[in-house]
Amino acid sequence: MQREEIISRTNAFLIEDFEVEESALQPGADLKEALGLDSLDYIDLVVAIEQNFGFKVKPEDFQQMHVMDDLYNYVSDRLVAA
């Protein structure tokens, strides 16, 4: 899957499922601030990623993600490894 498709799919479910403004989804945007998620929302985010991309996510993986680009890179890396 190409990086552009990963970004597009990720942004689509963030906008639809989490009601995130599209303008907030910039590669350098702070992940927590852009998504405005609380701790329970992160569980939903894990489920959404698993459903959309078909791999298991460890919640502790989010500790290494600080900006939106980290999330895109994580998904990309996991898809390559699968």
C-alpha positions, -999 to 999 in steps of 0.1 A, spaced: 0 0 0 14 34 -10 20 60 17 -6 84 1 -32 57 5 -23 50 41 -26 87 49 -59 90 30 -74 59 47 -62 70 81 -75 105 77 -109 92 64 -116 71 95 -103 98 119 -126 123 103 -156 100 102 -153 79 134 -136 105 156 -150 137 142 -116 152 137 -114 183 115 -96 176 83 -75 207 87 -61 193 120 -46 163 102 -12 177 91 19 155 92 36 177 118 5 182 140 7 171 176 -11 138 178 -29 143 210 -39 179 202 -49 172 166 -71 142 176 -83 155 209 -86 120 222 -89 109 258 -76 75 271 -108 56 262 -107 71 227 -72 56 222 -87 21 226 -112 30 199 -83 42 177 -65 9 182 -96 -10 171 -101 14 141 -65 9 129 -68 -29 133 -101 -30 113 -88 -7 86 -54 -22 81 -57 -58 93 -29 -60 119 -29 -60 157 -18 -28 175 -3 -28 210 -16 3 229 19 9 243 30 16 207 13 50 210 38 61 236 63 65 207 39 86 186 40 123 190 29 138 157 5 127 130 35 116 108 45 92 135 11 75 132 13 73 94 49 59 97 38 33 123 10 20 100 33 20 70 60 1 89 36 -24 102 21 -31 68 56 -36 53 65 -60 81 33 -80 77 
